[in-house]
Amino acid sequence: WLKVPDIHRDAAIDLQEDDPDSVLQFTRKLLRWRRTVPMLRTAAEHVFEDTPSKIIAFERERAGESLICAVNFNLDPIEVTLPRSSLKAQFSSGGFALQEDKLTLDGLAAVALT
């Protein structure tokens, strides 16, 4: 086997296991949350076409419920206009601000809203 370079030691699972802010713990939290939201697996998806560059936003709707997800792949904050107001965050990573139908996502941030 090839020796793993020292630069990768901080990403070892045994080190991430005890760190609540690690990528491992975030991924586990995200997957647990996803299992509680069947809409993410079964509902029809509508991708918002008019978002700024480096933003992906979509809505899933089923049985009168809807979930909006937005991800900023840019390093800088970006504002997105949502199809409606009165939304609440259900899951997020990174910073965001929500005022009426305006969502501002910090760089590399993501949020799921209902």
C-alpha positions in Angstrom: 0.0 0.0 0.0 1.0 3.6 -0.6 1.6 5.7 2.5 -1.0 8.4 3.0 0.7 11.9 2.9 0.6 13.7 6.3 -1.5 16.5 4.8 -4.5 14.2 4.9 -4.2 13.2 8.5 -6.6 15.9 9.7 -9.3 14.3 7.6 -9.0 10.9 9.3 -12.3 9.5 10.5 -11.0 8.9 14.0 -10.2 12.6 14.3 -13.5 13.8 12.8 -15.5 11.4 15.0 -15.1 13.6 18.1 -15.3 17.0 16.3 -19.0 18.3 16.1 -18.0 20.7 13.4 -16.3 18.1 11.1 -17.3 17.2 7.6 -18.1 13.7 8.8 -20.5 15.0 11.5 -22.1 17.5 9.1 -22.7 14.7 6.5 -24.2 12.5 9.1 -26.5 15.3 10.3 -27.6 16.1 6.7 -28.3 12.4 5.9 -30.4 12.1 9.1 -32.4 15.2 8.2 -32.9 14.0 4.6 -34.4 10.7 5.9 -37.1 12.8 7.7 -38.1 14.6 4.5 -39.6 12.2 2.0 -40.3 15.0 -0.4 -36.6 15.1 -1.2 -36.8 11.7 -2.7 -40.3 11.5 -4.2 -41.7 15.0 -5.1 -41.5 16.6 -8.5 -38.6 19.1 -8.8 -38.7 22.6 -10.4 -35.3 24.2 -10.9 -35.3 28.0 -10.7 -33.9 29.2 -14.0 -33.5 32.9 -13.2 -30.9 32.6 -10.3 -27.6 34.4 -10.4 -24.5 32.6 -11.7 -23.1 30.0 -9.2 -26.4 29.6 -7.4 -28.5 26.4 -7.7 -32.1 26.7 -6.4 -35.0 24.4 -6.7 -38.4 23.7 -5.3 -40.0 20.3 -4.6 -43.8 20.1 -4.1 -46.1 17.3 -3.0 -49.5 17.2 -1.5 -49.7 20.9 -0.9 -46.3 21.1 0.8 -43.2 22.6 -0.7 -39.5 22.7 0.1 -37.1 25.2 -1.5 -33.4 24.5 -1.5 -30.7 27.0 -2.5 -26.9 26.6 -2.6 -24.3 29.3 -3.3 -21.2 27.9 -4.9 -19.6 31.3 -5.0 -17.2 32.6 -2.3 -19.1 35.9 -2.1 -22.6 36.4 -0.7 -25.4 36.4 -3.3 -29.1 37.5 -3.1 -31.8 35.3 -4.6 -35.5 36.3 -5.1 -37.8 33.5 -3.9 -41.2 32.8 -5.3 -42.9 33.8 -2.0 -42.2 35.1 1.5 -43.0 33.7 5.0 -40.5 30.8 4.6 -38.6 29.3 7.5 -35.2 27.5 7.4 -35.3 23.7 8.1 -31.7 23.0 7.5 -28.7 25.1 6.7 -24.9 25.2 6.3 -23.1 28.5 6.4 -24.7 31.9 6.9 -27.9 33.3 5.3 -30.4 36.0 5.8 -34.1 35.9 4.8 -36.2 39.0 4.5 -39.6 38.6 2.9 -38.9 37.0 -0.5 -35.2 37.9 -0.5 -32.6 35.3 0.5 -29.0 36.2 0.9 -26.6 33.3 1.0 -23.1 33.7 2.3 -20.3 32.2 0.2 -20.5 28.4 0.0 -23.7 28.4 2.0 -26.9 26.3 1.6 -30.4 26.4 3.0 -33.6 24.4 2.8 -36.8 26.4 3.4 -40.5 25.5 4.0 
